[in-house]
Amino acid sequence: MFLAGNIERSILHLDLDTFFVSVERLKNSRLIGKPVIIGGMSDRGVVSSCSYEARKYGVHSAQPMVTAVRLCPDGIDGSL
């Protein structure tokens, strides 16, 4: 796509849904291959990131943590 003045514009799309999980796994390799859920643990906390292993249970970003823990009781809070 070209704009006025022949300046080329690019669009970059990054899938960062598992970014925080990747960071925690770099810090703690024991989390590799396990269902990891990262988010707030208050009454109104939500999932900010989850591993693909946790997604198999139906967990996803922006989901209430209460729901995520119910769907994946063996999920590990990677932010600990």
C-alpha positions as CSV (number, residue, x, y, z in Angstrom):
1,M,0.0,0.0,0.0
2,F,1.3,3.4,-0.9
3,L,0.5,6.8,0.6
4,A,1.0,10.3,-0.7
5,G,4.7,11.0,-1.4
6,N,5.4,7.3,-2.1
7,I,5.9,6.4,1.5
8,E,5.2,2.7,1.9
9,R,3.1,1.7,4.9
10,S,3.3,-1.8,6.5
11,I,1.0,-3.5,9.0
12,L,2.5,-5.7,11.6
13,H,0.3,-8.2,13.5
14,L,1.7,-9.9,16.6
15,D,-0.1,-12.7,18.4
16,L,0.9,-12.0,22.0
17,D,-1.7,-14.1,23.7
18,T,0.9,-16.4,25.2
19,F,3.6,-13.7,25.7
20,F,3.4,-13.6,29.5
21,V,3.4,-17.4,29.7
22,S,6.6,-17.5,27.6
23,V,8.2,-15.0,29.9
24,E,7.3,-17.1,33.0
25,R,8.5,-20.3,31.3
26,L,11.9,-18.6,30.6
27,K,12.2,-17.8,34.3
28,N,10.9,-21.3,35.4
29,S,11.4,-24.2,33.0
30,R,9.2,-26.5,35.2
31,L,6.2,-24.7,33.7
32,I,6.9,-26.0,30.2
33,G,4.2,-28.4,29.0
34,K,1.8,-27.6,31.8
35,P,-1.4,-25.5,31.8
36,V,-0.4,-22.0,32.9
37,I,-2.9,-19.2,33.6
38,I,-1.7,-15.7,34.3
39,G,-4.1,-13.0,35.6
40,G,-5.5,-11.2,38.6
41,M,-6.7,-13.3,41.5
42,S,-9.1,-10.8,43.0
43,D,-12.9,-11.3,42.8
44,R,-12.9,-9.4,39.5
45,G,-9.6,-10.7,38.1
46,V,-9.3,-11.8,34.5
47,V,-7.0,-14.0,32.5
48,S,-4.3,-11.9,30.8
49,S,-2.5,-14.8,29.2
50,C,-2.7,-18.6,29.2
51,S,-0.8,-21.5,27.7
52,Y,-2.0,-23.6,24.9
53,E,-2.3,-26.5,27.4
54,A,-4.8,-24.4,29.4
55,R,-6.7,-23.5,26.2
56,K,-7.5,-27.2,25.7
57,Y,-9.7,-26.8,28.8
58,G,-11.5,-23.8,27.4
59,V,-9.5,-21.1,29.1
60,H,-8.9,-17.9,27.1
61,S,-7.7,-14.3,27.5
62,A,-10.1,-11.8,29.1
63,Q,-12.0,-14.6,30.8
64,P,-12.9,-14.2,34.5
65,M,-10.2,-16.0,36.6
66,V,-13.0,-17.7,38.6
67,T,-14.2,-19.3,35.4
68,A,-10.7,-20.2,34.2
69,V,-9.9,-22.0,37.5
70,R,-13.2,-23.9,37.3
71,L,-12.5,-25.0,33.8
72,C,-8.9,-25.9,34.5
73,P,-8.5,-26.7,38.2
74,D,-4.9,-28.1,37.7
75,G,-3.9,-24.8,36.0
76,I,-0.8,-23.2,37.4
77,D,-0.7,-19.5,38.3
78,G,2.5,-18.6,36.4
79,S,2.8,-15.3,38.0
80,L,3.7,-16.8,41.4
